[in-house]
Amino acid sequence: MQPFETHQVHNTTAPLANVNLYQIDAALREGVLREGAAQDDAALQALGAQLGRAEILELGRLANEYPPRLQQYDGGGQRIDEVEFHPAWHSLMRLLIENGTHASPWLDGNGAQVARAARYLMFGQVENGSQCPVTMTYASVPALRQAPQLAAKWLPKILSRSYDPRSLPIEQKHGALIGMGMTEKQGGSDVRSNTTQAVALDAAEAQALFGSEGAGVYRVIGHKWFFSAPQSDAHLILAQTATADGNGLSCLLLPRFLPNGERNRIRVQRLKSKVGNRSNASSEVEFTGAYGWLIGKEGRGVPTILEMGSHTRLDCILGSAGAMRAALVHALHHARQRKAFGKYLCEQPLMQNVLADLALESEAATVFALRLARCFDEVADPAQAMLARLLTPAGKYWICKRGPAFGAEAMEVIGGSGYVEDSPLARLYRELPVNSIWEGSGNVMCLDLLRALGKTPAARDALAAELALAGDADADFSAYRQALLADLQCSEAGARLLAERIVLAVQAGLLLRHAPAYVSSAFIASRIRCAPGGAYGRLPENLAYGQILARALLE
């Protein structure tokens, strides 16, 4: 007797795969050409096709399904503190490094930051945890350049496009990764409360231990509550050092292996069990007499590390924009194939409103991120440097803050099948909060924005010049811009609203200048004419939903 079939499977969505992540994204392609990276267009086309392949997208799932494991001791009982990764992690890291996502702005010519930003945005649609060590390695370069002797040794390996995961002294490696360790148990964002101590070695001891590499060596005792990517070849940390006027935070480079080949005394206590970012190893460590090399001036660790922080914060914006784009693409892909009540989801007016609202948010995040990357390309121009100084903290606050609600809404578009671990939306949803927290929480970013605005009138001038490029043809935007520029000074309690207004104004100006009118007018109607609401899908009626959605995911 033949068994009866209980049901036939139909009206389901085929997994998103074998798409060109660059080709289907009009806002990204247009931004690359506009912001100075046209020379990389063909390479980005090829990379977009590669990253959109089913087997590459599967690597992201595998790297998170099988997270890293800590092996503290070898078979003989020796302390080794090694982190073991699934092969998918190494494949992802190799893709990132071979494509220069960690190094190209420091080696390539005009438009290199924008081209890198485009690569980072696309990689963010594949897997987010592997972006963390790449970001820290990329951002370490300006800080390391403040220590010429260290830079001469480390930068050739950091800037190499060879991914080398072996645990060896730096002299024996083809490429290097750099991590960070700032946060301690008692301080969090308040790094000035750090208790880790670093004591300078006297010249004779340093010479005896490390010979010609003994200059600027400190012995470090303490801990870090978050020590990112402990498998990295070295980490930048902050520690208290004795200065002429008392203790002060200094920036140190702690290598995993010392110049004599021994392992540095960095004890990995455990790996963090995090909400998201599961493919990436984050750890707690103790320094039991580790050795570190001074970077910058003693007692000036915070300004030194801020050279790194501005670039890591740029990547927080890029990472959030990339993850939002991924969530949007999955939601739109589903809505174009799934039927309910006799029509495809994407044909139903209320769903169109939700999807179009998400599409506007994603495009605005993309154009803002690419414009900010161009500021980093043109940092030699004081006006562009000042604009970057303003837009980096403001953008990190607002764009990263919009991410978690965005991910939740995209998950709801898919419904119950989006709320299971088989769906990529589950991983994206868990990933989106980290960019708001890492490298300075929302409040820290808003306070930093106030500091930037309070230092010089040039900050207001740089913002005014950027917004003026959009002209006065749109009355709502013109009024919004004038009110914002007249009201840039606010109390600490109002800093979040100010950051939001600045980002919305810049996004609106960019869309007015560069996007189709049906996109810019919808953004103005929903973000400038009235404040963004607490949910997506609140667009005014009679907007061009269909055109917005067709542009958001090109066939």
C-alpha positions as CSV (number, residue, x, y, z in Angstrom):
1,M,0.0,0.0,0.0
2,Q,1.4,3.4,-1.0
3,P,1.6,6.0,1.8
4,F,-0.6,9.0,1.5
5,E,1.0,12.4,1.0
6,T,-0.1,14.8,3.7
7,H,0.4,17.8,1.6
8,Q,2.1,19.3,-1.4
9,V,4.6,22.1,-0.9
10,H,3.9,25.2,-2.9
11,N,3.9,29.0,-2.6
12,T,7.4,29.0,-1.0
13,T,10.4,31.2,-1.7
14,A,13.5,29.9,-3.3
15,P,16.6,30.9,-1.3
16,L,18.4,34.0,-2.5
17,A,21.5,32.9,-4.4
18,N,23.6,33.4,-7.5
19,V,22.9,37.2,-7.8
20,N,25.4,40.0,-8.4
21,L,25.3,42.1,-5.2
22,Y,26.7,45.1,-7.0
23,Q,24.6,44.9,-10.2
24,I,21.3,44.6,-8.3
25,D,22.0,47.7,-6.1
26,A,21.5,50.9,-8.1
27,A,22.3,53.2,-5.1
28,L,25.6,51.5,-4.6
29,R,26.7,51.5,-8.2
30,E,25.7,55.1,-8.7
31,G,27.5,56.1,-5.5
32,V,30.7,54.5,-6.5
33,L,30.7,56.3,-9.8
34,R,29.7,59.6,-8.2
35,E,32.0,59.6,-5.2
36,G,35.3,59.1,-7.0
37,A,35.8,55.3,-7.4
38,A,34.7,54.8,-11.0
39,Q,38.1,53.1,-11.7
40,D,37.0,50.2,-9.5
41,D,33.6,49.7,-11.2
42,A,34.6,46.6,-13.2
43,A,36.4,45.0,-10.2
44,L,33.3,45.7,-8.0
45,Q,31.1,44.1,-10.6
46,A,33.2,41.0,-10.5
47,L,33.3,40.9,-6.7
48,G,29.5,41.4,-6.5
49,A,29.0,38.3,-8.7
50,Q,31.4,36.3,-6.6
51,L,29.9,37.3,-3.3
52,G,26.4,36.6,-4.4
53,R,27.1,33.0,-5.3
54,A,25.3,30.3,-3.3
55,E,28.5,28.7,-2.0
56,I,29.9,32.0,-0.8
57,L,26.6,32.9,1.0
58,E,26.7,29.4,2.6
59,L,30.1,30.2,4.1
60,G,28.4,32.9,6.2
61,R,25.9,30.4,7.6
62,L,28.6,27.8,8.3
63,A,30.9,30.2,10.1
64,N,28.1,31.1,12.5
65,E,26.7,27.6,12.8
66,Y,30.1,26.4,14.0
67,P,31.6,29.3,16.1
68,P,35.2,29.5,17.3
69,R,36.5,27.4,20.2
70,L,39.2,28.2,22.7
71,Q,42.0,25.7,23.3
72,Q,43.9,27.1,26.3
73,Y,46.5,24.2,26.7
74,D,48.3,21.8,24.3
75,G,48.5,18.1,25.0
76,G,51.5,18.5,27.2
77,G,49.9,21.1,29.4
78,Q,51.6,24.1,28.0
79,R,49.5,27.3,27.8
80,I,48.8,28.2,24.1
81,D,45.5,30.1,24.1
82,E,44.7,29.2,20.5
83,V,41.3,29.9,18.9
84,E,40.1,27.2,16.5
85,F,37.8,28.2,13.6
86,H,35.6,26.4,11.1
87,P,37.1,26.3,7.6
88,A,34.3,28.6,6.4
89,W,35.7,31.4,8.6
90,H,39.1,31.1,7.0
91,S,37.6,31.2,3.5
92,L,35.7,34.4,4.4
93,M,38.8,36.0,5.8
94,R,40.9,35.0,2.8
95,L,38.3,36.7,0.5
96,L,38.3,39.9,2.6
97,I,42.1,40.1,2.8
98,E,42.8,39.1,-0.8
99,N,40.4,41.9,-1.9
100,G,42.3,44.4,0.1
101,T,39.4,45.3,2.4
102,H,41.9,45.8,5.3
103,A,44.6,47.7,3.4
104,S,43.6,49.3,0.0
105,P,43.1,52.9,1.2
106,W,46.7,53.0,2.5
107,L,48.1,51.7,-0.8
108,D,45.8,52.8,-3.7
109,G,45.2,56.1,-5.2
110,N,42.2,58.4,-5.6
111,G,38.8,57.1,-4.5
112,A,40.4,54.2,-2.5
113,Q,38.3,54.8,0.6
114,V,35.1,54.8,-1.5
115,A,36.0,51.7,-3.4
116,R,36.8,50.0,-0.1
117,A,33.5,51.1,1.4
118,A,31.7,49.5,-1.5
119,R,33.5,46.2,-0.9
120,Y,32.8,46.4,2.8
121,L,29.1,47.1,2.1
122,M,28.9,44.0,-0.1
123,F,30.8,41.8,2.3
124,G,28.3,42.9,5.0
125,Q,25.6,41.2,3.0
126,V,27.5,37.9,3.3
127,E,28.9,37.7,6.8
128,N,29.5,40.3,9.5
129,G,31.7,38.7,12.1
130,S,34.7,38.3,9.8
131,Q,34.5,42.1,9.2
132,C,35.6,42.8,12.8
133,P,39.3,41.8,12.5
134,V,39.5,43.3,9.1
135,T,38.2,46.7,10.4
136,M,40.7,46.7,13.3
137,T,43.6,45.9,11.0
138,Y,42.5,48.6,8.5
139,A,42.1,51.2,11.3
140,S,45.4,50.3,13.1
141,V,47.5,51.9,10.3
142,P,47.2,55.6,11.3
143,A,48.0,54.7,14.9
144,L,51.0,52.6,14.1
145,R,52.5,55.3,11.9
146,Q,53.0,57.3,15.1
147,A,55.7,54.8,16.0
148,P,58.1,54.6,13.0
149,Q,60.2,51.7,14.3
150,L,57.2,49.6,14.9
151,A,55.6,50.7,11.6
152,A,58.7,49.6,9.7
153,K,58.4,46.1,11.1
154,W,54.6,45.6,11.1
155,L,53.1,47.6,8.3
156,P,54.5,45.5,5.4
157,K,52.8,42.4,7.0
158,I,49.6,44.4,7.8
159,L,49.3,45.7,4.3
160,S,49.9,42.4,2.7
161,R,47.1,40.7,0.8
162,S,48.1,37.3,2.0
163,Y,45.8,35.8,4.7
164,D,48.1,33.9,7.1
165,P,46.2,32.4,10.1
166,R,49.3,30.6,11.5
167,S,50.3,31.3,15.0
168,L,53.9,32.4,14.5
169,P,56.2,35.3,15.3
170,I,55.5,38.2,12.8
171,E,58.9,37.7,11.1
172,Q,57.8,34.3,9.9
173,K,54.4,35.3,8.5
174,H,53.1,36.5,5.1
175,G,50.4,38.7,6.5
176,A,49.2,40.1,9.9
177,L,46.0,41.0,11.7
178,I,45.6,43.6,14.4
179,G,43.0,43.5,17.2
180,M,42.0,45.9,20.0
181,G,41.5,45.7,23.8
182,M,40.1,48.8,25.4
183,T,37.1,47.8,27.6
184,E,37.6,46.8,31.3
185,K,35.1,45.4,33.7
186,Q,34.7,48.6,35.7
187,G,34.7,51.1,32.9
188,G,33.1,50.2,29.6
189,S,33.2,53.4,27.5
190,D,34.9,55.3,30.3
191,V,38.4,54.1,29.4
192,R,40.0,56.7,31.7
193,S,38.9,54.5,34.6
194,N,41.0,51.6,33.3
195,T,43.2,50.0,35.9
196,T,45.6,48.0,33.7
197,Q,49.1,49.2,34.6
198,A,52.1,49.4,32.3
199,V,55.6,50.0,33.7
200,A,58.5,51.0,31.4
201,L,61.5,48.7,31.4
202,D,64.8,50.3,32.2
203,A,67.2,50.5,29.3
204,A,69.5,47.7,30.5
205,E,66.6,45.2,31.0
206,A,65.0,46.1,27.7
207,Q,68.3,45.6,25.9
208,A,68.9,42.3,27.6
209,L,65.5,41.0,26.6
210,F,64.9,42.4,23.2
211,G,68.2,43.9,21.9
212,S,67.7,46.5,19.3
213,E,63.9,46.2,19.6
214,G,63.9,47.1,23.3
215,A,63.1,50.8,22.9
216,G,59.7,51.8,24.4
217,V,58.9,48.5,26.1
218,Y,56.6,48.2,29.0
219,R,55.6,45.4,31.3
220,V,51.8,45.1,31.5
221,I,49.6,43.8,34.4
222,G,45.8,43.9,34.2
223,H,42.9,42.7,32.2
224,K,40.5,43.5,29.4
225,W,36.8,42.5,29.6
226,F,36.5,42.7,25.8
227,F,39.6,41.7,23.8
228,S,38.6,41.5,20.2
229,A,39.9,38.7,17.9
230,P,42.4,37.2,20.2
231,Q,43.9,35.2,17.3
232,S,45.3,38.4,15.9
233,D,49.0,38.9,15.7
234,A,49.0,41.9,17.9
235,H,46.6,44.2,19.8
236,L,46.4,47.8,20.6
237,I,45.5,48.5,24.2
238,L,45.3,51.3,26.6
239,A,47.0,51.1,30.0
240,Q,47.9,53.5,32.8
241,T,51.5,54.6,32.8
242,A,53.5,56.9,35.1
243,T,54.0,60.3,33.6
244,A,55.7,63.5,34.8
245,D,52.3,64.8,36.1
246,G,51.0,61.5,37.4
247,N,49.4,58.5,35.8
248,G,48.0,58.8,32.3
249,L,46.6,56.4,29.7
250,S,49.1,55.3,27.0
251,C,48.6,53.3,23.9
252,L,50.7,50.1,23.6
253,L,51.1,47.4,20.9
254,L,51.0,43.9,22.5
255,P,52.2,41.2,20.0
256,R,51.2,37.5,20.5
257,F,54.8,36.5,20.0
258,L,57.8,38.4,21.4
259,P,60.9,39.2,19.3
260,N,62.7,36.3,21.0
261,G,60.0,33.9,19.7
262,E,58.3,33.3,23.1
263,R,54.5,33.7,23.5
264,N,53.6,37.0,25.2
265,R,51.9,36.6,28.6
266,I,48.4,37.3,27.3
267,R,46.1,34.8,29.0
268,V,42.7,34.2,27.2
269,Q,40.3,33.4,30.1
270,R,37.3,32.6,27.9
271,L,35.5,33.5,24.7
272,K,32.4,35.7,24.9
273,S,29.0,34.1,24.3
274,K,27.4,37.0,22.4
275,V,23.9,37.8,21.2
276,G,25.3,38.0,17.6
277,N,28.6,38.2,15.8
278,R,29.0,34.5,16.7
279,S,31.5,33.6,14.0
280,N,34.0,36.2,15.5
281,A,36.0,35.4,18.6
282,S,35.7,38.0,21.3
283,S,37.5,37.3,24.6
284,E,38.3,38.2,28.1
285,V,42.0,38.3,28.9
286,E,44.5,38.9,31.7
287,F,48.0,40.3,31.2
288,T,50.3,38.6,33.6
289,G,53.5,40.5,32.9
290,A,52.9,40.9,29.1
291,Y,55.2,43.1,27.1
292,G,53.9,46.1,25.1
293,W,55.6,48.7,22.9
294,L,54.6,52.4,23.3
295,I,52.7,54.1,20.4
296,G,52.6,57.8,20.4
297,K,53.4,59.9,23.5
298,E,53.3,58.5,27.0
299,G,50.1,59.6,28.7
300,R,48.4,60.5,25.3
301,G,46.9,57.1,24.6
302,V,43.3,58.4,24.1
303,P,44.2,60.9,21.3
304,T,46.5,58.2,19.8
305,I,43.7,55.6,19.7
306,L,41.2,58.1,18.3
307,E,43.3,58.0,15.1
308,M,42.1,54.4,15.0
309,G,38.6,55.1,16.3
310,S,37.5,57.4,13.5
311,H,38.1,54.6,11.0
312,T,36.5,51.9,13.0
313,R,33.4,54.1,13.4
314,L,33.2,54.6,9.7
315,D,33.1,50.8,9.4
316,C,30.3,50.6,12.0
317,I,28.2,52.8,9.6
318,L,29.2,50.7,6.6
319,G,28.5,47.5,8.4
320,S,25.1,48.6,9.5
321,A,24.3,49.9,6.0
322,G,25.4,46.5,4.5
323,A,23.4,44.4,6.9
324,M,20.3,46.6,6.3
325,R,20.8,46.2,2.6
326,A,21.0,42.4,3.1
327,A,17.8,42.3,5.2
328,L,16.0,44.4,2.5
329,V,17.1,42.2,-0.3
330,H,15.9,39.1,1.5
331,A,12.5,40.7,2.3
332,L,12.0,41.9,-1.2
333,H,13.1,38.6,-2.7
334,H,10.5,36.9,-0.5
335,A,7.7,39.4,-1.2
336,R,8.1,39.0,-5.0
337,Q,7.6,35.2,-4.8
338,R,5.1,34.7,-1.9
339,K,1.4,35.0,-2.4
340,A,-1.3,35.8,0.2
341,F,-4.9,36.4,-0.3
342,G,-4.6,35.9,-4.0
343,K,-1.8,38.4,-4.7
344,Y,2.0,38.5,-4.4
345,L,3.0,40.3,-1.2
346,C,4.9,42.9,-3.2
347,E,1.6,43.9,-5.0
348,Q,-0.3,44.6,-1.8
349,P,-0.5,48.3,-0.9
350,L,0.2,48.0,2.8
351,M,3.1,45.7,2.3
352,Q,4.4,48.0,-0.5
353,N,4.4,50.8,2.1
354,V,6.5,48.8,4.5
355,L,8.9,47.6,1.8
356,A,9.3,51.1,0.2
357,D,10.0,52.6,3.7
358,L,12.7,50.0,4.2
359,A,14.1,50.7,0.7
360,L,14.3,54.4,1.4
361,E,16.1,53.8,4.7
362,S,18.6,51.5,3.0
363,E,19.3,53.8,0.1
364,A,19.8,56.8,2.4
365,A,22.2,54.8,4.6
366,T,24.2,53.7,1.5
367,V,24.5,57.2,0.0
368,F,25.5,58.7,3.4
369,A,28.1,56.0,3.9
370,L,29.7,56.5,0.5
371,R,29.7,60.3,0.9
372,L,31.4,59.9,4.3
373,A,34.0,57.6,2.8
374,R,34.8,60.3,0.2
375,C,35.4,62.7,3.1
376,F,38.1,60.2,4.3
377,D,39.5,60.1,0.8
378,E,39.8,63.9,0.8
379,V,40.9,64.4,4.4
380,A,43.7,66.7,3.2
381,D,41.0,69.2,2.5
382,P,40.2,70.9,5.9
383,A,36.5,71.3,5.0
384,Q,36.2,67.6,4.2
385,A,38.1,66.6,7.3
386,M,35.8,68.7,9.4
387,L,32.7,67.3,7.7
388,A,34.0,63.8,8.5
389,R,34.6,64.9,12.1
390,L,30.9,65.8,12.3
391,L,29.3,63.1,10.2
392,T,31.2,60.1,11.7
393,P,29.7,60.2,15.2
394,A,26.4,61.5,14.0
395,G,26.1,58.8,11.4
396,K,27.3,56.0,13.7
397,Y,24.6,57.1,16.1
398,W,21.6,57.3,13.7
399,I,22.3,54.7,11.0
400,C,23.4,52.1,13.5
401,K,20.4,52.9,15.8
402,R,18.0,52.4,12.9
403,G,19.4,48.9,12.2
404,P,17.8,46.7,14.8
405,A,14.2,47.9,14.0
406,F,15.0,47.6,10.3
407,G,16.0,43.9,10.8
408,A,12.9,43.2,12.9
409,E,10.6,44.7,10.2
410,A,12.3,42.7,7.4
411,M,11.9,39.6,9.5
412,E,8.2,40.3,9.9
413,V,7.8,40.7,6.1
414,I,8.9,37.1,5.8
415,G,6.8,36.1,8.8
416,G,7.2,32.9,10.8
417,S,9.7,31.4,8.4
418,G,11.9,34.5,9.0
419,Y,11.8,33.9,12.8
420,V,13.7,30.6,12.7
421,E,17.4,29.9,12.6
422,D,17.1,28.5,9.0
423,S,16.4,32.1,7.8
424,P,19.2,34.5,7.2
425,L,17.1,37.2,8.9
426,A,17.7,35.6,12.3
427,R,21.5,36.1,12.0
428,L,21.1,39.6,10.5
429,Y,18.8,40.6,13.3
430,R,21.3,39.4,16.0
431,E,24.1,41.2,14.2
432,L,22.5,44.7,13.9
433,P,22.8,45.9,17.5
434,V,26.6,45.4,17.8
435,N,27.5,48.4,15.6
436,S,25.6,50.7,18.0
437,I,27.5,49.3,21.0
438,W,31.0,48.7,19.7
439,E,33.4,51.6,19.3
440,G,31.3,53.9,21.4
441,S,27.6,53.6,22.3
442,G,24.9,56.0,21.0
443,N,25.3,58.5,23.9
444,V,29.1,58.5,23.5
445,M,28.7,59.3,19.8
446,C,26.3,62.2,20.5
447,L,28.6,63.7,23.1
448,D,31.5,63.5,20.6
449,L,29.3,65.3,18.1
450,L,28.7,68.1,20.6
451,R,32.5,68.4,21.2
452,A,33.1,68.7,17.5
453,L,30.5,71.4,17.2
454,G,31.8,73.3,20.2
455,K,35.4,73.6,19.1
456,T,35.3,75.7,16.0
457,P,32.9,77.6,13.7
458,A,34.4,75.6,10.9
459,A,32.2,72.7,11.9
460,R,29.0,74.6,11.1
461,D,30.5,76.0,7.9
462,A,31.4,72.5,6.6
463,L,27.9,71.2,7.3
464,A,26.3,74.3,5.7
465,A,28.4,74.0,2.6
466,E,27.4,70.3,2.2
467,L,23.7,71.0,2.6
468,A,23.8,74.0,0.3
469,L,24.7,71.8,-2.6
470,A,21.1,70.5,-2.6
471,G,19.8,74.0,-3.4
472,D,16.4,75.5,-2.5
473,A,14.1,73.9,-5.0
474,D,12.5,71.8,-2.3
475,A,10.8,74.1,0.2
476,D,10.6,71.6,3.0
477,F,14.2,70.7,2.8
478,S,15.2,74.4,2.6
479,A,13.2,75.2,5.8
480,Y,14.6,72.1,7.6
481,R,18.2,73.0,6.7
482,Q,17.8,76.6,7.8
483,A,16.3,75.6,11.1
484,L,19.0,73.0,11.7
485,L,21.9,75.4,11.0
486,A,20.3,78.0,13.3
487,D,20.1,75.4,16.1
488,L,23.3,73.5,16.2
489,Q,24.1,74.3,19.8
490,C,22.1,72.3,22.2
491,S,22.3,70.8,25.7
492,E,23.6,67.4,26.4
493,A,20.1,66.1,26.8
494,G,19.2,67.1,23.3
495,A,22.2,65.6,21.5
496,R,20.5,62.5,20.2
497,L,17.8,64.6,18.4
498,L,20.5,66.9,17.0
499,A,22.5,63.9,15.6
500,E,19.4,62.5,14.0
501,R,18.5,65.9,12.4
502,I,22.0,66.3,11.0
503,V,22.1,62.8,9.4
504,L,18.5,63.2,8.0
505,A,19.5,66.6,6.5
506,V,22.6,65.2,4.8
507,Q,20.7,62.1,3.5
508,A,17.9,64.3,2.2
509,G,20.4,66.6,0.4
510,L,22.2,63.7,-1.2
511,L,19.0,62.1,-2.4
512,L,17.7,65.4,-3.8
513,R,20.9,65.8,-5.7
514,H,21.5,62.2,-6.9
515,A,18.4,60.0,-6.6
516,P,15.3,59.8,-8.8
517,A,12.6,62.3,-7.8
518,Y,10.3,59.6,-6.6
519,V,12.9,58.5,-4.1
520,S,13.9,62.0,-2.8
521,S,10.3,63.2,-2.6
522,A,9.3,60.1,-0.5
523,F,12.2,60.6,1.8
524,I,11.4,64.3,2.3
525,A,7.7,63.5,2.9
526,S,8.5,60.8,5.5
527,R,11.7,62.1,7.2
528,I,11.9,65.9,6.7
529,R,8.3,67.1,6.6
530,C,7.5,64.9,9.6
531,A,9.8,63.0,12.0
532,P,10.5,59.3,11.4
533,G,8.1,57.2,13.5
534,G,8.7,54.2,15.7
535,A,7.8,51.7,12.9
536,Y,8.4,51.3,9.2
537,G,5.5,51.5,6.8
538,R,4.2,54.9,7.7
539,L,4.8,56.5,4.3
540,P,2.2,59.0,3.1
541,E,-0.3,57.6,0.6
542,N,0.0,58.0,-3.2
543,L,3.8,57.8,-3.3
544,A,5.5,55.8,-6.1
545,Y,5.9,52.6,-4.1
546,G,6.2,50.5,-7.2
547,Q,9.1,52.5,-8.6
548,I,10.9,52.7,-5.3
549,L,10.7,48.9,-5.0
550,A,11.8,48.3,-8.6
551,R,14.9,50.4,-8.0
552,A,15.7,48.8,-4.6
553,L,16.2,45.3,-6.1
554,L,17.0,45.3,-9.8
555,E,16.1,42.2,-11.7
